[in-house]
Amino acid sequence: MSLSRLAALHGVATSYSPSADVTVTVHDDTVIAVLAALGVDASTPEAVRESLAAAESAAGSRLLPPTLVVWAGEPLPPALTALRPGTTLDIEPEDAAGRPGPPRMSVPGGQPDPAVSAASAAPAWWTEPPLGVHRLTVRTRDDRSATSTLIVAPARVPQPPRRTHGFLVQLYSLLSRRSWGMGDLGDLADLAAWSGRTVGAGFVQVNPLHAAVPGTPTDPSPYRPSSRRFPDPVHLHIESIPEYAHVRDRVVLDDLRQSADALGEAVLNKGALIDRDAVWELKRQALALVQDVPLTPGRRAAYCDFLAAQGEALEDHALWCALAEVHGSDWHAWPAALRDPRSPQTARARGELLDRVDFHCRLAWLTDNQLAAAQNAAREAGMAVGIVHDLAVGVHPDGADAWAQQDAFAHGMSVGAPPDAFNARGQDWGLPPWRPDVLAASGYAPYRGLLRGLLAHAGALRIDHVMGLFRLWWVPEGRPPTEGTYVSHDAEAMLAVLVLEAYRAGAVVIGEDLGTVEPGVREALARRGVLGTSVLWFERDWAGTGRPLPPEQWREACLATATTHDLPSTAARLTGDHVTLRHRLGLLTRTLEQESTEDASDTAEWLALLARLGLLPEGEGDEEGAVRAVHRFLLRTPARMVGVWLPDTVGDRRPQNLPGTWDQYPNWRLPVADAEGHPVTLEELAASPRLHQLMEVLNPGRRPRRPRTAPPDARPS
């Protein structure tokens, strides 16, 4: 009982419910290991008693919780309205820069009014601070004091200005004729400019563009990055860098360009997979030449402003990159002194590697510039939202973030998922979790910095596994995922920081909330304007008939799609090809006949609904017609955003990622391809009759926007 109480005080679950009628008890050993990762000793009964006494004493003596959230226009939290008469409140504003904060507040004499906490208006003594993350200090009449992080946030995140549709694409998979062997930020800007003007797209959603951990080979998954805060320069379009035109050694540049053309040719016409490492090696050499070109005064000033704005976080990231070039990409194997980012030896290494540190800082700046250019291209094309960036759930344990923010991560723990109906063994994603207590003590500084960086050039942000804002499944090192447990965050604080930063950026937020979701989570997200994710094949009346959910019963606050990067393409789903693929790779848990029969029945049920609704005028046996019917259905729903998986527009049958595989399938390395498996360039996509027929469904009667002036070769002489 004492262990359970201690665990509860630190947000560690001692049981969980995978379904409404099932409760699973967590092993004591797991609870003890997780508490240890949080700095709490529960190794013996005596240690439990001492830790419990200390935790209860600290909780009982606090005037305020570690974090308080004030939602603009909503009642104050009970912790504030319950302050005793005569208590004074001083607020140190965020980024005050010498500016005075709100005047000192004082709770008036008399008894606190119990009705205040339920009222819509704040009490008369309260002066609301500006939006931001502040430090609140309270002092009582008997000279007791306490400090707390005060988050003042708007009530909701921005919403899409109108109902809109757009494309979902894995950027690396979208090659143009000018790409260096994989899709880049130039291609993203071009896709946005073309699709916004020509097919009325309101957004383009891409995979996480976070910096990867370099290796031989580099892990191609965009969901196991070295850093979530800084982008990967492999996405740079080299020729768009202003200094590129002034490189003196054109012969070397031309040779690199020819090698890049050969990489692209191999992918597009010779069946090769996307080779990220080969692409980066060519770009790295080109960028080294670009680095030698002096910046103009204006460019130098802009670069210095970027360095000042990013501060220590960028310095740490760039230093990790420089040290990884010398000692390898696993910082745990570095010389002991260099494993500490604040050691004297690390400071000395920073000076010794100054040129390489500056190189990696410059790459971050160049990439930031091209991210801005992509969003500008989207908005100039008339997109209502623009570029939708993706936030991975965590970082690689060997990477830059895990090195620079060691105190913020729980050592010896990994994030995953408990056993469920789809995976009886659970999942271990190999990503160290943030410590909720350290985040709170820092005023959520790492989280705020992360969000600000991602939102700087985003029209919207997709958050992978958004349920992680509330709780995450921690798996102790060396144990199977079945022996994990949930650890809770202060969800109100995590949400408030998210809403605050999205509001400042003017960005929409989309939460990936597929799968098992804790009761109340979707409601809490919707209350703050965070859109959910609804995938057609999963939308059934699970609480009733189990049949496909009619379009009018779908939620409005969502991004509605037919598929995602982890699921079969629509063509593969309709034809059953995805079952055959999983059988060929040995991934089925039942016979091929059983799986195929169930899959065909599921698909037939959906097609029957589409036909009854009059959405399948092409009739049976028309694959392209069925794909169009699926998207007609999505338009019948009230969803605020409708996403079209870009490979679906040309009939691609291959998934970009097949969960449960590693070497058996080329995850994250396939170009967009047509129904026959032939890779399709961005230029070919833009001209594809199949794509335009599908987009006519989403934009009936739309004509391409006419250019303001004719191209030079079309003007009369």
Secondary structure, 3 states (H helix, E strand, C coil): CHHHHHHHHCCECCEEEEECCEEEECCHHHHHHHHHHCCCCCCCHHHHHHHHHHHHHHHHHCCCCCEEEEECCCCCCHHHHCCCCCCEEEEECCCCCCCCCCCCEECCCCCCCCCHHHCCCCCCCCCCCCCEEEEEEEECCCCCEEEEEEEEECCCCCCCCCCEEEEEECHHHCCCCCCCCCCCHHHHHHHHHHHHHHCCCCEEEECCCEECCCCCCCCCCCCCCCEEEEECHHHCCHHHCHHHHHCCCHHHHHHHHHHHHHHHHHHHHCCCCCCHHHHHHHHHHHHHHHHCCCCCHHHHHHHHHHHHHHHHHHHHHHHHHHHHHHHCCCHHHCCHHHHCCCCHHHHHHHHHCHHHHHHHHHHHHHHHHHHHHHHHHHHHCCCCCEEEEEECCCCCCCCHHHHHCHHHECCCEEEEECCCCCCCCCEEEEECCECHHHHHHCCCHHHHHHHHHHHCCCCEEEECCHHHHCEEEEEECCCCHHHCEEEECCHHHHHHHHHHHHHHHCCEEEECCCCCCCCCHHHHHHHCCCEEEEEHHHCECCCCCCCECCHHHCCCCEEEECCCCCCCCHHHHHHCHHHHHHHHCCCCCCCHHHHHHHHHHHHHHHHHHHHHCCCCCCCCCCHHHHHHHHHHHHHHCCCCEEEEEHHHHHCCCCCCCCCCCCCCCCCCCCCCECCCCCECCHHHHHHCHHHHHHHHHHCCCCCCCCCCCCCHHHCCC
